[in-house]
Amino acid sequence: MRILLVHQNFPGQFRHLGPAMVARGHHVVALTAEKNQQGTAIRTYRYPMPDTPPDTRQSRLGTTYTAMTDRAHRVARAAVQLRDKVGFRPDVIFGHSGWGETLFLREVWPEARLLVYAEFYYASVGLDVGFDPEFSRNDLGAQLSVVARQAHLALSLAQADAALSPTEWQADTVPPCFRDKITITHDGIDTAALGPDPNAQYRLPDGRVLRAGDEVLTYVARNLEPYRGVHILFRALPEVLAARPNAQVVIIGSDGTSYGAAPPEGTWRDTFLAEVQDRLDLSRVHFLGRVPYTDFTRLMQISRVHAYLTVPFVLSWSLLEAMAMQGCIIASRTGPVEEVVRDGVNGRLVDFFDIEGWSEALTDALAAPERYAHLRRAARQTIVENYDLHTLCLPRLLRFVEQEL
């Protein structure tokens, strides 16, 4: 089969699927944004993007749709070049719907089967918007903006022959009229490569060496921002560190913004640290920024307790990976998390906004690791039984692509 994978940040969710399809003898080509320079063994073509976003004064509520159709137009022009100059005619196109890239590809290759990765469908109520009133207003203006942002997602699903979502919760964000198009299969966690290591160690920038078994609390997010509950964690930390004088806190994540609004000034990290720094022993809080994947895995293997928070939004790979490495998970009781973490079975759940509850749960787990050992084992078993890359997810992903002909 000739397969085109489309993702502005390729390989993205196709990092395992692409090579697996090549190994099965398929001719796989990727199409991605010009600025994406990630390395991949897949033959990759790129489309250009403008430096300036749409003028919101002109496009108003159509700003997102304008941006997405502009990207889609550029993707389509690159697709024409692939068709006419390279001679590539895919049997299957599989693209992420989040950035509008698939919108015009049926016009270029009408004979191809069109599959979309349906990661999340925005809603004006019940999901991320308005969940945390401290940072997300939910007035009429915000609701109208969210509904307008659905346009490219709805059009992508309407055009698609089939769609894929990684979790039940994410699939259920899609309107009922499209729900029967969706297959639910996660991208997969390589549990053979990700497991506990009692000999793991990591040297911090200050020279301190952390080892498996040490009293280490970890937190991971692409960026330190309210969507991933960093404000709740910071507000809970003073009580945790006061109660556990030997505990070290390791925080992985950059100071940008992935989701939601940017801070009024500076960074979200500085904003929230300013609230608590006079009560916080910062010599025991280590901000590592973004780290290589091998550093992340070592830190998860060292971690005594791993805190994970999110508003009702896309579930992070890092949570499932931490569970695969037998992490002791203390997580927010929000919809996407509850699909994976069961309170008292394979982790602990705490109300997202309950700062005192977070302090108590984190302190207890740091103080008595032996009482949480069964949760660690159950966390890994959950991932092995439901999200394993090689035995479950990758075979399902391959069937999804190959059986759609």
HUPEWO-V423224 format. One record per residue. RES is the residue in one small letter. BURIAL is # if it has 16 or more other ideal C-beta (glycine too) atoms within 10 Angstrom, else .. Layout:
res:RES burial:BURIAL
res:RES burial:BURIAL
//
This chain:
res:m burial:#
res:r burial:.
res:i burial:#
res:l burial:#
res:l burial:#
res:v burial:#
res:h burial:#
res:q burial:#
res:n burial:.
res:f burial:#
res:p burial:#
res:g burial:#
res:q burial:#
res:f burial:#
res:r burial:.
res:h burial:#
res:l burial:#
res:g burial:#
res:p burial:#
res:a burial:#
res:m burial:#
res:v burial:.
res:a burial:.
res:r burial:.
res:g burial:.
res:h burial:#
res:h burial:.
res:v burial:#
res:v burial:#
res:a burial:#
res:l burial:#
res:t burial:#
res:a burial:#
res:e burial:.
res:k burial:.
res:n burial:#
res:q burial:.
res:q burial:.
res:g burial:.
res:t burial:#
res:a burial:.
res:i burial:#
res:r burial:.
res:t burial:#
res:y burial:#
res:r burial:#
res:y burial:#
res:p burial:.
res:m burial:#
res:p burial:.
res:d burial:.
res:t burial:.
res:p burial:.
res:p burial:#
res:d burial:.
res:t burial:.
res:r burial:.
res:q burial:.
res:s burial:.
res:r burial:.
res:l burial:.
res:g burial:#
res:t burial:#
res:t burial:#
res:y burial:#
res:t burial:#
res:a burial:#
res:m burial:#
res:t burial:#
res:d burial:.
res:r burial:#
res:a burial:#
res:h burial:.
res:r burial:#
res:v burial:#
res:a burial:#
res:r burial:.
res:a burial:#
res:a burial:#
res:v burial:.
res:q burial:.
res:l burial:#
res:r burial:.
res:d burial:.
res:k burial:.
res:v burial:.
res:g burial:.
res:f burial:#
res:r burial:.
res:p burial:#
res:d burial:#
res:v burial:#
res:i burial:#
res:f burial:#
res:g burial:#
res:h burial:#
res:s burial:#
res:g burial:#
res:w burial:#
res:g burial:#
res:e burial:#
res:t burial:#
res:l burial:#
res:f burial:#
res:l burial:#
res:r burial:#
res:e burial:.
res:v burial:#
res:w burial:#
res:p burial:.
res:e burial:.
res:a burial:#
res:r burial:#
res:l burial:#
res:l burial:#
res:v burial:#
res:y burial:#
res:a burial:#
res:e burial:#
res:f burial:#
res:y burial:#
res:y burial:#
res:a burial:#
res:s burial:#
res:v burial:.
res:g burial:.
res:l burial:#
res:d burial:#
res:v burial:#
res:g burial:#
res:f burial:#
res:d burial:#
res:p burial:.
res:e burial:.
res:f burial:#
res:s burial:#
res:r burial:.
res:n burial:.
res:d burial:.
res:l burial:.
res:g burial:.
res:a burial:.
res:q burial:#
res:l burial:.
res:s burial:#
res:v burial:#
res:v burial:.
res:a burial:#
res:r burial:#
res:q burial:#
res:a burial:#
res:h burial:#
res:l burial:#
res:a burial:.
res:l burial:#
res:s burial:#
res:l burial:#
res:a burial:.
res:q burial:#
res:a burial:#
res:d burial:.
res:a burial:#
res:a burial:#
res:l burial:#
res:s burial:#
res:p burial:#
res:t burial:#
res:e burial:.
res:w burial:#
res:q burial:#
res:a burial:#
res:d burial:.
res:t burial:#
res:v burial:#
res:p burial:.
res:p burial:.
res:c burial:.
res:f burial:#
res:r burial:.
res:d burial:.
res:k burial:#
res:i burial:#
res:t burial:#
res:i burial:.
res:t burial:#
res:h burial:#
res:d burial:#
res:g burial:#
res:i burial:#
res:d burial:#
res:t burial:#
res:a burial:.
res:a burial:.
res:l burial:#
res:g burial:.
res:p burial:.
res:d burial:.
res:p burial:.
res:n burial:.
res:a burial:#
res:q burial:.
res:y burial:#
res:r burial:.
res:l burial:.
res:p burial:.
res:d burial:.
res:g burial:.
res:r burial:.
res:v burial:.
res:l burial:#
res:r burial:.
res:a burial:#
res:g burial:.
res:d burial:#
res:e burial:#
res:v burial:#
res:l burial:#
res:t burial:#
res:y burial:#
res:v burial:#
res:a burial:#
res:r burial:#
res:n burial:#
res:l burial:#
res:e burial:#
res:p burial:#
res:y burial:#
res:r burial:#
res:g burial:#
res:v burial:#
res:h burial:#
res:i burial:#
res:l burial:#
res:f burial:#
res:r burial:#
res:a burial:#
res:l burial:#
res:p burial:#
res:e burial:#
res:v burial:#
res:l burial:#
res:a burial:.
res:a burial:.
res:r burial:#
res:p burial:.
res:n burial:.
res:a burial:#
res:q burial:#
res:v burial:#
res:v burial:#
res:i burial:#
res:i burial:#
res:g burial:#
res:s burial:#
res:d burial:#
res:g burial:.
res:t burial:#
res:s burial:.
res:y burial:#
res:g burial:#
res:a burial:.
res:a burial:.
res:p burial:#
res:p burial:.
res:e burial:.
res:g burial:.
res:t burial:#
res:w burial:#
res:r burial:#
res:d burial:.
res:t burial:#
res:f burial:#
res:l burial:#
res:a burial:.
res:e burial:.
res:v burial:#
res:q burial:.
res:d burial:.
res:r burial:.
res:l burial:#
res:d burial:.
res:l burial:.
res:s burial:.
res:r burial:#
res:v burial:#
res:h burial:#
res:f burial:#
res:l burial:#
res:g burial:.
res:r burial:.
res:v burial:#
res:p burial:.
res:y burial:.
res:t burial:.
res:d burial:.
res:f burial:#
res:t burial:#
res:r burial:#
res:l burial:#
res:m burial:#
res:q burial:#
res:i burial:#
res:s burial:#
res:r burial:#
res:v burial:#
res:h burial:#
res:a burial:#
res:y burial:#
res:l burial:#
res:t burial:#
res:v burial:#
res:p burial:#
res:f burial:#
res:v burial:#
res:l burial:#
res:s burial:#
res:w burial:#
res:s burial:#
res:l burial:#
res:l burial:#
res:e burial:#
res:a burial:#
res:m burial:#
res:a burial:#
res:m burial:#
res:q burial:#
res:g burial:#
res:c burial:#
res:i burial:#
res:i burial:#
res:a burial:#
res:s burial:#
res:r burial:#
res:t burial:#
res:g burial:#
res:p burial:#
res:v burial:#
res:e burial:.
res:e burial:.
res:v burial:#
res:v burial:#
res:r burial:.
res:d burial:.
res:g burial:.
res:v burial:.
res:n burial:#
res:g burial:#
res:r burial:#
res:l burial:#
res:v burial:#
res:d burial:.
res:f burial:#
res:f burial:.
res:d burial:.
res:i burial:#
res:e burial:.
res:g burial:#
res:w burial:#
res:s burial:#
res:e burial:#
res:a burial:#
res:l burial:#
res:t burial:#
res:d burial:#
res:a burial:#
res:l burial:#
res:a burial:.
res:a burial:.
res:p burial:.
res:e burial:.
res:r burial:.
res:y burial:#
res:a burial:.
res:h burial:.
res:l burial:#
res:r burial:#
res:r burial:.
res:a burial:#
res:a burial:#
res:r burial:#
res:q burial:.
res:t burial:#
res:i burial:#
res:v burial:#
res:e burial:.
res:n burial:.
res:y burial:#
res:d burial:#
res:l burial:#
res:h burial:.
res:t burial:.
res:l burial:#
res:c burial:#
res:l burial:#
res:p burial:.
res:r burial:.
res:l burial:#
res:l burial:#
res:r burial:.
res:f burial:#
res:v burial:#
res:e burial:.
res:q burial:.
res:e burial:#
res:l burial:.
//
